[in-house]
Amino acid sequence: MAEDNGPKLANLVRSGDAQTEAVEITPFVFMANDISNAYLVTTSDGDVVINTGMPEGAERSHKLFAPHRTGPLRYIILTQSHADHFGGVPVFREPGTKIVGGPNFNEALADMMGLQSFFGQRTYKLWGSTLKRDNSPKPIPTPEEVAPDILVDRELTLEVGNRKFVLISAPEGETIDNIAVWLPNEKIVFTGNTFGPVWLSMPFLNTLRGDKPRLVRNYLKSLEAIRDLDAEIVVTGHGEPIRGRQRIREDLDRMYAAVSHVRDYTLDGMKAGKTVHQLMREFVWPDNLQIGEFHGKASWAVKSIWREYAGWLHYEDGTTELYGVPRSSVYADIAELAGGAARLAERARQKLDAGQPLEALHLTDIALGAEPDDAAALGVKLAASKLLLEQSGQSNLSETMWLRSEIADLETKLAGAG
């Protein structure tokens, strides 16, 4: 079983709040902690910054790097098109600085920024309190967009002074445009979030916030490409660098084996005629393969891989899946036949008392679909959500923040109903 010795994601994304000095990784590589870290690499002919963090952290990071600067900023390399990587570009950019992004950076950025009216509320639900936002219902503000001067195709080599930077396309860690930055002479690779925000953890192939699905095959190919570099230091998007050729190789082997196991488990289950929900419920890690589940989870990966191979239609759900009328359209009818929301809430309470919180939530969703302010149904849903939070262990940030947001919303509704 994997040791739970990695820092929790909530702590990682706030680790820079009290930082007063840049962290020296090597005499020429420095780290400023932010929601996603920024890195300064010095050369004999100017400097390179890899990722810039968010706008509100970039001013601090810029000051932390200042004592270590050696010359003009030649390049800003963005390992992916998420805002916590490019948000600080306006703070760092200097006259003559070239911005470098991965393949399809512009398209990926345009999709994400263009859908902020959709993604913003979802991001706030999951990350608002972690990012110390106030209780405003407005979406989390997004940084101004950037337009790279140079786009990597499959691989691009940049030479700055005495250092060579090889930029390698490594899609599906978090975005299709993800790149890794390899310093071959120094045996250092900057992976950004290729392996997610926590090292030695399950990838999040399709986030709760929403984004383009990450294909498991491409993820494994990117892992292989980075493993084959035989690096001595891996610098990730969050947390401390991973040091030691042997440890890095062993960790990457373990991640490869773990993710391959989840993929094979899913495909074997599909061949055996099992439903996706069966496979999610029945998944258990072999003791020798388990890795962390701080961001993604194996059971969620099962669902993502199922959809990657099988598409959106669940045959067992029948004809209604083909049309735009959801099950919730008949909740009022079911509630009426059951004798009202209160009767459904009573049955939901029985399910909860029997240790079945998810079945209880199915029933309360029907009850509240018919009578949104029913206090009994709200109360059972609140209790079921609290039980799920307790049972979760609160190690996975997305699951934890989802449940906490649900609990806060239910408490507010119950106060209004009373």
C-alpha positions in Angstrom: 0.0 0.0 0.0 1.3 3.5 -0.9 2.5 5.6 2.0 0.4 8.7 2.7 3.5 10.8 3.0 2.8 13.4 0.3 1.7 16.9 1.3 -2.0 17.5 0.9 -3.1 19.5 -2.2 -4.7 22.3 -0.2 -1.5 22.9 1.6 0.5 22.8 -1.6 -1.5 25.5 -3.4 -1.2 27.9 -0.4 2.5 27.1 0.4 3.8 30.4 -0.9 1.7 32.6 1.4 4.5 32.9 4.0 7.4 32.5 1.7 10.1 35.3 2.1 12.9 33.8 0.0 13.1 31.8 -3.2 14.0 28.2 -2.7 17.3 27.2 -4.2 16.9 23.9 -6.0 20.4 24.1 -7.5 22.7 27.1 -7.7 21.0 28.1 -11.0 17.4 27.0 -10.4 15.1 28.8 -7.9 11.5 28.2 -6.9 8.7 30.6 -5.9 5.7 28.8 -4.4 2.3 29.8 -5.8 -1.0 28.0 -6.6 1.3 26.5 -9.3 5.0 27.3 -8.7 7.2 29.6 -10.8 10.8 28.7 -11.5 13.8 30.8 -12.4 16.7 29.3 -14.4 19.8 31.4 -14.7 22.3 31.1 -17.6 25.5 32.9 -18.7 23.4 35.0 -21.0 20.2 35.9 -19.2 17.4 34.1 -17.5 14.5 31.9 -18.2 11.2 31.6 -16.2 9.2 28.4 -16.3 5.6 29.2 -15.4 4.5 32.3 -13.6 1.8 31.5 -11.2 -1.4 33.5 -10.7 -1.5 37.3 -11.0 -1.9 37.8 -7.2 1.1 35.7 -6.5 3.3 36.9 -9.4 4.4 40.2 -7.7 5.7 38.3 -4.8 7.4 35.7 -6.9 9.0 38.4 -9.0 10.5 40.0 -5.9 11.7 36.6 -4.6 13.6 36.0 -7.8 15.1 39.5 -8.0 18.2 38.7 -5.8 19.1 35.8 -8.1 18.6 37.4 -11.5 21.7 37.4 -13.7 20.5 39.3 -16.8 17.6 39.9 -19.2 14.7 37.6 -19.1 15.1 35.7 -22.5 12.1 33.4 -22.3 9.0 32.6 -20.3 8.1 28.9 -20.9 4.5 27.9 -20.1 4.1 24.2 -19.5 0.3 24.4 -20.0 -2.6 26.8 -20.7 -4.2 26.9 -17.3 -4.3 30.2 -15.5 -2.2 29.2 -12.6 0.7 28.8 -15.0 0.3 31.8 -17.3 -1.4 34.3 -15.0 1.7 36.2 -14.0 3.1 36.7 -17.5 2.3 40.5 -17.5 4.3 40.9 -14.2 7.4 39.0 -15.4 7.5 39.9 -19.1 10.3 42.3 -20.1 11.1 44.0 -23.4 12.5 41.3 -25.7 11.1 38.4 -23.6 9.7 35.6 -25.8 6.7 33.6 -24.5 6.7 29.9 -25.3 3.7 27.6 -25.2 3.0 24.0 -26.1 1.2 22.6 -29.2 -2.4 23.9 -29.5 -1.8 26.3 -26.6 -3.9 29.0 -28.2 -6.9 26.7 -28.9 -6.9 25.2 -25.4 -6.7 28.6 -23.9 -9.5 30.0 -26.0 -11.7 27.1 -25.1 -11.1 27.5 -21.4 -11.4 31.3 -21.4 -14.4 31.3 -23.7 -16.3 28.9 -21.3 -15.6 30.8 -18.1 -19.3 31.6 -17.7 -19.7 27.8 -17.4 -16.5 26.8 -15.7 -16.2 29.8 -13.3 -19.0 28.7 -10.9 -17.8 25.2 -10.9 -14.3 26.3 -10.1 -15.6 28.5 -7.3 -17.5 25.6 -5.8 -14.5 23.4 -5.7 -11.6 25.8 -5.1 -13.1 29.1 -3.7 -12.4 28.5 0.0 -9.1 26.8 -0.7 -7.9 29.9 -2.7 -9.2 32.1 0.2 -11.9 33.8 -1.9 -14.7 35.6 -0.1 -18.3 34.3 -0.2 -19.2 36.2 -3.3 -21.2 34.1 -5.8 -19.2 35.5 -8.7 -16.8 33.2 -10.6 -13.2 33.3 -9.6 -11.6 36.1 -11.7 -9.4 35.0 -14.6 -6.1 36.5 -15.7 -5.7 38.3 -19.0 -5.0 36.0 -21.9 -1.6 35.5 -23.3 -0.4 34.8 -26.8 2.9 32.9 -27.1 5.5 34.1 -29.5 6.7 30.5 -30.1 4.6 27.3 -30.1 6.2 23.9 -29.6 5.1 21.2 -32.1 6.6 17.9 -30.9 10.0 19.1 -29.7 11.9 22.3 -29.7 15.4 23.2 -28.5 16.3 26.6 -27.1 19.9 27.5 -26.3 20.4 30.4 -23.8 24.0 31.1 -22.8 25.5 27.9 -21.4 22.2 26.0 -21.1 20.2 23.9 -23.5 16.4 23.7 -23.0 14.6 20.9 -24.8 10.8 21.4 -24.8 8.9 18.1 -25.2 5.2 17.7 -25.9 3.8 15.6 -23.1 0.0 15.8 -23.4 -2.8 14.7 -21.1 -1.2 15.4 -17.7 -3.7 18.2 -17.4 -4.0 19.7 -20.8 -3.6 18.7 -24.5 -0.8 21.4 -24.8 1.2 20.3 -21.9 5.0 20.3 -22.3 8.0 19.2 -20.3 11.2 21.2 -20.1 14.4 19.1 -20.2 17.9 20.4 -19.4 19.9 17.5 -20.8 23.3 18.6 -19.6 22.1 19.1 -16.0 19.7 16.1 -16.1 16.8 18.2 -14.8 13.3 18.0 -16.1 10.5 20.4 -15.3 7.2 18.5 -15.7 4.7 21.1 -14.8 1.5 19.2 -14.0 2.2 16.2 -16.3 1.7 14.0 -13.3 -0.9 16.1 -11.5 -0.4 18.4 -8.6 0.9 15.7 -6.2 3.8 13.4 -7.1 3.1 9.6 -7.1 -0.6 10.1 -7.4 -3.5 9.0 -9.7 -4.1 11.4 -12.6 -7.3 13.3 -12.8 -8.4 12.2 -16.3 -11.6 14.3 -16.2 -11.9 16.9 -13.5 -15.0 17.7 -11.5 -14.7 21.2 -12.7 -14.8 20.0 -16.2 -12.3 20.2 -19.1 -11.5 18.1 -22.1 -11.0 14.5 -21.1 -7.4 13.3 -20.8 -6.8 10.1 -22.7 -5.2 7.4 -20.6 -3.0 6.1 -23.5 -1.5 9.5 -24.2 -0.9 10.0 -20.4 1.1 6.7 -20.3 3.0 7.7 -23.5 4.0 11.0 -21.9 5.0 9.2 -18.7 7.2 6.9 -20.8 8.8 9.8 -22.6 9.8 11.5 -19.4 10.9 8.3 -17.8 13.2 7.6 -20.7 15.1 10.9 -20.1 16.7 9.3 -17.0 16.6 12.5 -15.1 18.4 13.1 -11.8 15.9 15.9 -10.6 12.2 16.2 -11.5 10.8 19.7 -10.8 7.0 19.5 -10.7 4.2 22.2 -10.7 3.7 21.9 -7.0 5.8 20.8 -4.0 9.4 19.9 -3.6 11.6 18.6 -6.4 12.1 14.8 -6.7 15.7 13.9 -6.5 17.7 10.8 -7.4 17.8 8.9 -10.6 16.8 5.6 -9.0 14.0 7.0 -7.0 12.6 8.9 -10.0 12.7 5.8 -12.1 11.1 3.6 -9.5 8.3 6.2 -8.9 7.6 6.6 -12.6 7.5 2.8 -13.0 5.1 2.6 -10.1 2.8 5.3 -11.6 2.9 3.6 -15.0 2.0 0.2 -13.4 -0.8 1.7 -11.3 -2.5 3.7 -14.1 -2.1 0.7 -16.5 -3.7 -1.5 -13.9 -6.8 0.8 -13.7 -7.0 0.9 -17.5 -6.8 -2.9 -17.8 -9.2 -3.5 -15.0 -11.7 -1.2 -16.7 -11.3 -2.8 -20.1 -11.4 -6.3 -18.7 -14.6 -5.4 -16.9 -16.2 -4.1 -20.1 -15.3 -7.3 -21.9 -17.0 -9.3 -19.0 -20.2 -7.3 -19.4 -20.0 -5.3 -16.2 -21.5 -1.8 -16.0 -19.4 1.2 -15.3 -21.0 1.6 -11.9 -20.2 -2.0 -11.0 -16.6 -1.4 -11.8 -16.4 1.8 -9.9 -17.9 0.2 -6.8 -15.8 -3.0 -7.0 -12.4 -1.5 -7.7 -9.8 -2.3 -5.0 -6.1 -1.5 -5.3 -3.6 -4.4 -5.2 -1.3 -3.7 -2.2 1.8 -3.4 -4.5 0.3 -0.9 -6.9 -1.7 1.7 -4.9 -0.7 5.3 -5.4 -2.1 8.5 -3.9 -5.6 9.8 -4.7 -5.2 13.5 -3.6 -6.5 15.0 -6.9 -7.8 12.2 -9.1 -9.2 8.9 -7.8 -8.9 5.4 -9.3 -12.7 4.9 -9.3 -13.1 8.2 -11.2 -10.5 7.1 -13.7 -12.5 4.0 -14.2 -15.4 6.1 -15.3 -13.2 8.3 -17.5 -11.6 5.4 -19.2 -15.0 3.7 -19.7 -16.2 6.8 -21.5 -13.0 7.2 -23.5 -13.6 3.7 -25.0 -17.4 3.4 -24.9 -18.7 6.9 -25.3 -21.5 8.6 -23.4 -24.4 6.1 -23.8 -24.9 3.7 -21.0 -27.0 0.9 -22.6 -28.4 -0.2 -19.2 -30.1 3.2 -18.8 -32.2 2.7 -21.9 -33.9 4.8 -24.5 -34.2 8.0 -22.4 -30.5 8.5 -22.6 -31.0 9.3 -26.3 -33.1 12.3 -25.7 -33.1 15.6 -23.8 -35.6 14.8 -21.1 -33.8 14.0 -17.8 -35.0 11.6 -15.0 -35.6 14.7 -12.8 -38.6 15.6 -15.1 -40.6 12.9 -13.4 -39.5 13.5 -9.8 -42.7 15.3 -8.9 -44.7 12.3 -10.2 -42.6 9.8 -8.2 -43.0 12.0 -5.1 -46.8 12.2 -5.6 -47.0 8.4 -5.9 -44.9 7.9 -2.9 -47.1 10.2 -0.8 -45.0 13.3 -0.9 -41.5 14.5 -0.2 -41.9 13.7 3.5 -42.5 10.1 2.8 -39.4 9.9 0.5 -37.4 11.7 3.2 -38.5 9.1 5.7 -37.4 6.3 3.5 -34.1 8.1 2.8 -33.6 8.4 6.6 -34.0 4.6 6.8 -31.4 4.1 4.1 -29.0 6.5 5.9 -29.5 4.7 9.2 -28.7 1.4 7.4 -25.4 2.9 6.3 -26.4 3.7 2.7 -25.8 7.4 2.3 -25.7 7.3 -1.5 -29.1 5.6 -1.7 -30.4 8.2 0.7 -29.2 10.9 -1.6 -31.0 9.4 -4.6 -34.2 9.6 -2.6 -33.7 13.1 -1.3 -32.9 14.3 -4.8 -36.3 13.0 -5.9 -38.0 14.6 -2.9 -36.3 18.0 -3.3 -36.9 17.9 -7.1 -40.6 17.9 -6.2 -40.5 20.1 -3.1 -37.2 22.1 -3.0 -37.7 23.5 0.5 -38.8 20.3 2.3 -37.0 20.5 5.6 -37.1 16.7 6.2 -35.5 15.9 2.9 -32.9 18.7 3.3 -32.0 17.4 6.8 -31.4 13.9 5.5 -29.4 15.1 2.6 -27.3 17.2 5.0 -26.7 14.2 7.2 -25.9 11.9 4.3 -23.4 14.5 2.9 -21.7 14.8 6.3 -21.4 11.0 6.6 -19.8 10.8 3.1 -17.3 13.5 4.1 -16.4 11.6 7.2 -16.1 8.3 5.3 -13.9 10.0 2.6 -11.0 10.6 5.0 -10.7 14.1 3.4 -7.5 13.2 1.5 -8.9 14.0 -1.9 -9.3 17.8 -2.3 -12.0 17.8 -5.0 -14.2 15.3 -3.2 -13.7 17.1 0.1 -14.5 20.5 -1.3 -17.5 19.2 -3.2 -19.0 17.7 -0.1 -18.1 20.8 2.1 -19.8 23.0 -0.5 -22.9 20.8 -0.5 -23.0 20.9 3.3 -22.7 24.7 3.4 -25.5 25.1 0.8 -27.8 22.7 2.6 -27.2 24.4 6.0 -28.2 27.7 4.4 -31.3 26.2 2.8 -32.3 24.6 6.1 -31.9 27.9 7.9 -34.2 29.5 5.4 -36.7 26.6 5.5 -36.8 27.0 9.3 
